[in-house]
Amino acid sequence: MSKAILVKGGRVVDPASGHDKVADVLVVAGKFAGIGKFNERDVHKQHAQVTEVETLDAKGLVVAPGLIDLRAHMGEPGHDSEETIAHGAEVAVHGGFTTVACLPDTDPPLDNVAAALFVKRQSEKAGFAEVHPVCALTKNREGKELTEIGQLIEAGAVAFSDEMRPSDEPGGLLRAMRYAAMFDRAVIEYAQDPGLAGGAMNAGYEATLAGLPGISAVGEELAVARACMFAREAGCHYHAPKLTTRNAVRAVKRAQKLKVRVTSEVCAHHLAFTDEVVRRAYDTNFKVFPPFRSADDVAWLKRGLKEGVITCISSGHHPVAPQEKELEFGRAPFGAVGLETALSVVITKLVNTGDLTLIEALEKLTVNPAGVLRLQHKKAAIAAGFDGDLCLFDPKAEWEVTPDALMSRTKNSPFLGATLTGKVRFTVTRGRVIEL
Amino acid sequence: MTTAVAWKRKDLLGLEELSREEILHVLDTANGFKEISTRSIKKAPALRGKVVLNLFFEPSTRTKASFSLAAQRLSADLVDIVKEASSAVKGESLVDTGRNLEAMGVDIVIVRHQQAGAPALLARSLDACVVNAGDGTHEHPTQGLLDIFTMREKFGDLAGKKIALVGDITHSRVARSNIWGLRKLGAEVGLIGPKTLIPGSLKELGVNIHYNLDEVVDHYDVFNILRIQMERQNKGLFPSVREYHYLYGIDSKRLSRMKPDVVIMHPGPINRGIEISQEVADGENSVILRQVANGLAVRMAVLVLVQSAKEAHGG
């Protein structure tokens, strides 16, 4: 007794296998059961247990594996007024994401087994995207005592990070990477030297004229280069999150050449804006961390993506309450929501511009992040036995980003008022179709 | 006056966004107001029945007094609010404060704030006019305008004139407003000071940057000397007041090597004996007190222009 979902006539783009042509996809009991040409009769014949077939007409749509996000702040516990895991999981599905890694900078932080289990339970209860915890590397994210990494993995931790690590004691990170290396999990380290991070926007010409304190690009390069060296020493997988600068991309490239196990990521919004937009109106929706950088930096991010130096694209989803964003630029917190715009931004700013092919772009939203989270054996491939997660989108549909168009509880998007191309129509997850 | 044609802004946030024509229009308007200061009854009725609010989140003596006098000479009612920055962080937000005051019928808000962009935020949120009286290290447009007004009194057209700004450019909103305004009027602008206090990226605006004052001391027609703040020393941006004075202090010895009719300016408050010596500050080439007097006329012009622009656009 189970349900089948038959997705008919879409352009099936599966980066894991390189498949990119029109086909049907069959999901039975929440798992992929085949790719090819099917009708309902075949389904019943081949899968005797199927009692119901839901058919989706995917003509004109791209059928991709459900997107996987490495970087979403879910607010809970501690900031539930901004976002909760259950609601965030639904927001994710609206953006085509079926798996989301949430970050440990909650209050209290995700640094213990109970907290990791809490995330898992809230995610199960909600039943939308799967939310997996990235747990803290050290207790209370203080950069001192290690968390119980072995037990946290058992409880569902997919990676480890102190997310905005307050401590600048380098030996601590090296020790933590050594320990984490035993468990074959990625360490995701805050890519900015804290000593050079005190500012409100990218340091340089625009910040000088805006009269705002700058966040130096050298600080990012320093932190990334240092973590790459530690990863080499520790034999650990280092994932460099949210790169924004030319020289950080080059630092990652150098490390990869030396066969250090380094993956890296860019947040979608960093591909769309430069620091010039900040000065235009001091609009705090443009206040993100790391900050929007120069046009030269953005060109290097695109180049890094094309060359495979940058392996993943994340949403960087970070809800901030409106009363906090309606402050003077220097005082407002960093953060932009991104789960609902990430895919459209990638299509608009990378694929339609010719910087990446669609399959290259989707690789960075599916199979590569799955690898970082060690979920590549059950997710992000349209292959028999894998979780039947799909994202069906119209690659040509245009939509205007308005507060009403966003399901996210807070509307702190830098794209408000912008028109983006590419709109998710259906998301399939946990054996369920969500029509959007 | 043809204010409705040449001036359409309900706010004055900076000189960056002004055109050359708009800058000249303010200065011409100010010229008209300068005469009022010479009358025995120093009043004009332009803002009678209007409410002007001084909203200062940072201490200020001369700018606040200058705006207050400007408003009073234009017959406006004046309200002063001086806020502690710390209470504004914990309590009411800037936008809420502005909306509350606007509900009481304020027509023009003059705001000084530690945070760059705070006047822009207020201008976006209110129907009232907003005049920036200095925001963080962003701009101080009325100071820029009065500096330029004073230079034009001396030279007339500033095209091709050589103007130097000396000191801490990085942390100076006065410098930014001067640079924007002077460049728009075609002046040659030089920035002189230690490398740690001059953002190199400003070259993109077409200004000269000099780290050695003595090499260019006879090149410039005007030296506008900025106040050096002692706390920058603690941040490791220059080693000592003594070394600063040695390298960049304007004293009689350096003055003697400048052009004979060089103009010495300072936006105040002065650290006598540090960035400028006593004799130079009070000497023949100094126009420091004239700057203060001109400030009043410039601010009267700005208040009248923003208010009439708002009324012309049905605000």
HADDOCK unambig.tbl for C-alpha pairs under 7 A between the chains (distance, minus, plus):
assign (segid A and resid 204 and name CA) (segid B and resid 201 and name CA) 6.35 0.50 0.50
assign (segid A and resid 205 and name CA) (segid B and resid 201 and name CA) 4.94 0.50 0.50
assign (segid A and resid 205 and name CA) (segid B and resid 202 and name CA) 6.46 0.50 0.50
assign (segid A and resid 208 and name CA) (segid B and resid 199 and name CA) 6.95 0.50 0.50
assign (segid A and resid 209 and name CA) (segid B and resid 138 and name CA) 6.45 0.50 0.50
assign (segid A and resid 210 and name CA) (segid B and resid 116 and name CA) 6.84 0.50 0.50
assign (segid A and resid 210 and name CA) (segid B and resid 138 and name CA) 5.32 0.50 0.50
assign (segid A and resid 211 and name CA) (segid B and resid 116 and name CA) 5.75 0.50 0.50
assign (segid A and resid 211 and name CA) (segid B and resid 136 and name CA) 6.50 0.50 0.50
assign (segid A and resid 211 and name CA) (segid B and resid 137 and name CA) 4.32 0.50 0.50
assign (segid A and resid 211 and name CA) (segid B and resid 138 and name CA) 3.81 0.50 0.50
assign (segid A and resid 212 and name CA) (segid B and resid 116 and name CA) 6.16 0.50 0.50
assign (segid A and resid 212 and name CA) (segid B and resid 137 and name CA) 6.86 0.50 0.50
assign (segid A and resid 282 and name CA) (segid B and resid 117 and name CA) 5.76 0.50 0.50
assign (segid A and resid 327 and name CA) (segid B and resid 93 and name CA) 6.80 0.50 0.50
assign (segid A and resid 327 and name CA) (segid B and resid 94 and name CA) 6.98 0.50 0.50
assign (segid A and resid 328 and name CA) (segid B and resid 115 and name CA) 6.38 0.50 0.50
assign (segid A and resid 328 and name CA) (segid B and resid 117 and name CA) 6.55 0.50 0.50
assign (segid A and resid 328 and name CA) (segid B and resid 118 and name CA) 5.24 0.50 0.50
assign (segid A and resid 328 and name CA) (segid B and resid 121 and name CA) 6.80 0.50 0.50
assign (segid A and resid 329 and name CA) (segid B and resid 117 and name CA) 6.54 0.50 0.50
assign (segid A and resid 330 and name CA) (segid B and resid 115 and name CA) 6.13 0.50 0.50
